[in-house]
């Protein structure tokens, strides 16, 4: 058998002695940035569960706190880290969530107990 001529060696940069690190999975990076919106959603769901047990005022306070937390998180985090909390422009998202949280708290305070 004769050796096969593969042609001239490539003239580009030589390969490093160490193997390159595997690239980061883009799906993991995308999921990591959903943590703030998941935290707000879980807090809101906890408020709904509390309200469902008959303690509607406490549940409303927790749901209002979730909306307020969502507004603050959206205000503080950069666009690419806000995940699903970033729907429109930052000022609009913050105003809407802070306003919704304030209204929920106001209703919980104003409505008389039965």
Secondary structure, 3 states (H helix, E strand, C coil): CCCCCCCCCCCCCCCCCCCCCCCCCHHHHHHHCCHHHHHHHHHHHHHHHHHHCCCHHHHHHHHHHHHHHHHHHHHHCCHHHCHHHCCCCHHHHHHHHHHHHHHHHHHHHHCCCC
